[in-house]
Amino acid sequence: MLILETQRLIVRKFKLADASFLLKLLNDLGYINYIADRGVRTVKQSEKYLSDKIISSYQTHGYGLYLVETKDKAPIGTTGILKREELDLPDIGFAFQQSATRKGYALESTRAIIQYSTTHLALNAFYGITSSTNLPSQNLLNKLGFAFLRSFDYRGQKNTFLYSLTL
């Protein structure tokens, strides 16, 4: 299901048929180094991750992570909104294949998701979390207007940075 389109991108809900792409993204070195190693190594595990973590969020919260594609339907990453038990506000999340970085796709799609969220989901405050070593994500959050709040330990990761945005 289409969520939105930008000048260069299509943002839509994930479906089980996207498991091969998600497997590739979750095993991208940048994803593992800056986000986490989810331990997803097969298409079957990727399908389960999609079903249990991503698609279930659409049903439970009315939002989640979405697939980002170029206009020619090539999947390049993910962006969206996460509801984390540890946080009292929804969290903006994004991850892109190394080959799709430094092209403005993350900024373009995440800016559009924030606007979509305020217009269609009545959300007007968000968190962004990132590792202290993930300078590209910190820079992106700053470009989106997020302000640094504090450093904290998150799920065993020390020095996780918490940012916030209120519209």
Buried (B, 14 or more C-beta within 10 A) or exposed (E): EEBBEBEBBBBBBBEEEBBEBBBEBBBBEBBEEBBEEBEBEEEEBBBBBBEEBBBEBBEEEEBBBBBBBBEEEEBBBBBBBBBBEEBEBBBBBBBBBEEBBEEBBBBBBBBBBBEBBBEEBEBEEBBBBBBEEBEBBBEBBEEBBBEEEEEEEBEEEEEBBBBBBEE
